[in-house]
Amino acid sequence: MAALDVDNFIFSGMWPRLQQLLKFVTNETEWYPYDVALNYVRTADHTRIHPDAEKHQEEFTLLLYLSEGLTPSNFGETNWVVMKKDDGILSYIGPGGEVYETIAAVAPKFGRMVIFKNNIEHSAHPPSTSYFGGRYSFAVKVGRTKRLAFIKRVYERMEGVMMDENMKTFNQQLMVGMHDNPNKSKVTTDQLVKFFKKVAKMAKNQRTEEADRVFQHALQSF
């Protein structure tokens, strides 16, 4: 997976088209991206079942399939699943014994776009060995408003930095939705945008410091 710059993406020619699609599907116009990426799945990859959002979050993922020549017999489909209820055996097996049931699947036809509520668990099926090449897709995840998108960006980016106790508390508040409503939170959307830039800079600096430590350690080993 290759993550792309969200702030650059909103000025691309593609984003206005996706906004029109979102308006058509939801009749809402304030959707805002928080994650943009190019995904690549190979035959030997082991994909996992996952949601893109928490249950309380109303978000969508837009998925554009980019691999030419993939047919249903080559697999590569996106599957949406629900966990089966415990029948007494699953709890006996313990963690890792979960059983899922497919509720929908879409074949990755070249140029096809899928839009779905991303708090539903799903996974990508790797292509078969009979297909030469990988399964490429372009994924855009959107929050209901710019504020909600930046809340998601902030707490996801905070996971990659060293946090003090105040930052940990704020991170937890963001994750459970305590600042979702601007009328109930003292934190403005502009402050969230500025805080995201600050956290992104912190993450970059910490990665640089870690790389320097590794380099210095390598030099000392000679």
KANORWO-V116322 format. One record per residue. N is the residue number from 0. RES is the residue in one small letter. PHI is phi in degrees with one decimal (none if undefined). OMEGA is omega in whole degrees, -180 to 180 (999 if undefined). BURIAL is I if it has 9 or more other ideal C-beta (glycine too) atoms within 8 Angstrom, else O. Layout:
{{N	RES	PHI	OMEGA	BURIAL} {N	RES	PHI	OMEGA	BURIAL}}
//
This chain:
{{0	m	none	177	O} {1	a	-119.4	179	O} {2	a	-76.1	179	O} {3	l	-110.9	-176	I} {4	d	-76.5	-179	O} {5	v	-63.4	-177	I} {6	d	-65.4	174	O} {7	n	-77.8	-177	O} {8	f	-61.8	-177	I} {9	i	-66.4	177	I} {10	f	-99.9	179	O} {11	s	-82.0	178	O} {12	g	-72.8	-177	O} {13	m	-78.3	-175	O} {14	w	-59.8	178	I} {15	p	-58.0	178	O} {16	r	-68.4	178	O} {17	l	-68.7	176	I} {18	q	-61.5	178	I} {19	q	-64.0	178	O} {20	l	-64.1	179	I} {21	l	-62.7	178	I} {22	k	-63.8	-180	I} {23	f	-64.0	-176	O} {24	v	-76.7	-171	O} {25	t	-111.0	-174	O} {26	n	63.0	176	O} {27	e	-124.4	-171	O} {28	t	-124.2	-174	O} {29	e	-100.1	180	O} {30	w	-58.8	-175	I} {31	y	-145.0	-177	I} {32	p	-73.3	173	I} {33	y	-125.3	180	I} {34	d	-152.8	179	I} {35	v	-133.0	-175	I} {36	a	-155.2	171	I} {37	l	-101.8	-177	I} {38	n	-103.8	-180	I} {39	y	-137.0	-180	I} {40	v	-120.4	180	I} {41	r	-98.4	-179	I} {42	t	-55.4	-175	I} {43	a	-85.1	-178	O} {44	d	-72.8	175	O} {45	h	-111.3	-178	O} {46	t	-82.3	-177	O} {47	r	-117.4	174	O} {48	i	-81.0	-175	O} {49	h	-160.9	167	O} {50	p	-97.5	175	I} {51	d	-95.2	-176	I} {52	a	-146.1	175	I} {53	e	-78.1	-175	O} {54	k	-61.5	-177	O} {55	h	-83.3	-176	O} {56	q	-95.1	177	I} {57	e	-102.1	-176	O} {58	e	-137.9	175	I} {59	f	-131.7	168	I} {60	t	-115.6	175	I} {61	l	-108.0	-173	I} {62	l	-125.2	180	I} {63	l	-107.6	-178	I} {64	y	-84.9	-170	I} {65	l	-122.7	-178	O} {66	s	-96.4	179	I} {67	e	-79.0	173	O} {68	g	88.1	178	O} {69	l	-70.3	177	I} {70	t	-114.4	179	O} {71	p	-54.4	179	O} {72	s	-73.6	177	O} {73	n	-90.7	-178	I} {74	f	62.8	-178	I} {75	g	83.8	-176	I} {76	e	-72.8	170	I} {77	t	-94.5	-180	I} {78	n	-113.6	173	I} {79	w	-108.0	-170	I} {80	v	-134.8	170	I} {81	v	-129.3	179	O} {82	m	-78.4	178	I} {83	k	-68.9	179	I} {84	k	-66.8	-179	O} {85	d	-66.1	179	O} {86	d	-102.7	-178	O} {87	g	99.1	179	O} {88	i	-86.5	-177	O} {89	l	-61.3	-180	I} {90	s	-68.1	178	O} {91	y	-70.1	179	O} {92	i	-64.6	180	O} {93	g	93.1	-180	O} {94	p	-54.1	-179	O} {95	g	95.3	179	O} {96	g	-99.3	-178	I} {97	e	-65.0	178	O} {98	v	-121.2	-177	O} {99	y	-113.4	177	I} {100	e	-119.0	180	O} {101	t	-73.0	178	O} {102	i	-108.1	178	O} {103	a	-165.1	177	O} {104	a	-152.1	179	O} {105	v	-130.3	177	O} {106	a	-73.9	-175	I} {107	p	-82.5	179	I} {108	k	-64.1	-177	O} {109	f	-56.5	179	I} {110	g	87.5	179	O} {111	r	-76.8	176	I} {112	m	-118.9	178	I} {113	v	-115.7	175	I} {114	i	-126.0	-175	I} {115	f	-150.6	174	I} {116	k	-66.5	-168	O} {117	n	-91.9	170	I} {118	n	-90.9	172	I} {119	i	-87.5	-179	O} {120	e	-68.1	-176	I} {121	h	-155.6	176	I} {122	s	-158.5	177	I} {123	a	-101.8	178	I} {124	h	-84.1	178	I} {125	p	-60.5	177	I} {126	p	-68.2	-179	I} {127	s	-75.3	179	I} {128	t	-68.6	180	O} {129	s	-79.1	180	O} {130	y	-99.2	180	I} {131	f	-86.4	-178	O} {132	g	123.3	-178	O} {133	g	-109.8	178	I} {134	r	-99.0	179	I} {135	y	-99.9	174	I} {136	s	-149.4	179	I} {137	f	-110.9	-174	I} {138	a	-114.7	176	I} {139	v	-127.1	179	I} {140	k	-105.4	-174	I} {141	v	-126.2	172	I} {142	g	-96.5	-174	I} {143	r	-66.4	177	I} {144	t	-142.3	176	I} {145	k	-59.9	-180	I} {146	r	-60.9	-179	I} {147	l	-66.0	177	I} {148	a	-65.3	-180	I} {149	f	-72.5	174	I} {150	i	-59.7	179	I} {151	k	-64.3	-180	I} {152	r	-63.6	-178	I} {153	v	-63.9	-173	I} {154	y	-73.4	175	I} {155	e	-71.8	179	I} {156	r	-72.5	180	I} {157	m	-63.5	180	I} {158	e	-64.9	-178	O} {159	g	-100.1	-179	O} {160	v	-126.0	174	I} {161	m	-76.8	-175	O} {162	m	-110.7	171	O} {163	d	-82.4	-175	O} {164	e	-64.0	179	O} {165	n	-64.7	179	O} {166	m	-67.4	178	I} {167	k	-63.0	179	I} {168	t	-64.0	179	O} {169	f	-62.9	179	O} {170	n	-60.2	179	I} {171	q	-64.8	178	O} {172	q	-62.1	179	I} {173	l	-65.2	-176	I} {174	m	-65.9	-177	O} {175	v	-93.3	173	O} {176	g	89.4	-177	O} {177	m	-67.5	-179	O} {178	h	-113.6	-179	I} {179	d	-64.7	-177	O} {180	n	-87.4	-178	O} {181	p	-64.8	180	O} {182	n	-81.7	-179	O} {183	k	-113.8	-179	O} {184	s	-114.1	176	I} {185	k	-81.8	-179	O} {186	v	-88.8	-180	O} {187	t	-82.4	178	O} {188	t	-64.5	178	I} {189	d	-61.0	178	O} {190	q	-66.6	177	O} {191	l	-64.3	178	I} {192	v	-61.7	180	I} {193	k	-65.1	-180	O} {194	f	-66.7	177	I} {195	f	-61.6	179	I} {196	k	-62.1	179	O} {197	k	-65.1	-179	O} {198	v	-66.5	178	I} {199	a	-61.8	178	I} {200	k	-67.0	178	O} {201	m	-60.7	-179	I} {202	a	-62.9	179	I} {203	k	-64.6	-180	O} {204	n	-64.6	-180	O} {205	q	-68.2	176	I} {206	r	-65.9	179	O} {207	t	-64.7	179	O} {208	e	-62.7	179	O} {209	e	-65.5	178	O} {210	a	-63.6	178	O} {211	d	-63.9	179	O} {212	r	-63.7	179	O} {213	v	-64.3	-180	O} {214	f	-64.8	-180	O} {215	q	-64.4	178	O} {216	h	-64.1	179	O} {217	a	-65.1	179	O} {218	l	-63.6	-178	O} {219	q	-69.4	-178	O} {220	s	-79.8	180	O} {221	f	-79.8	999	O}}
//
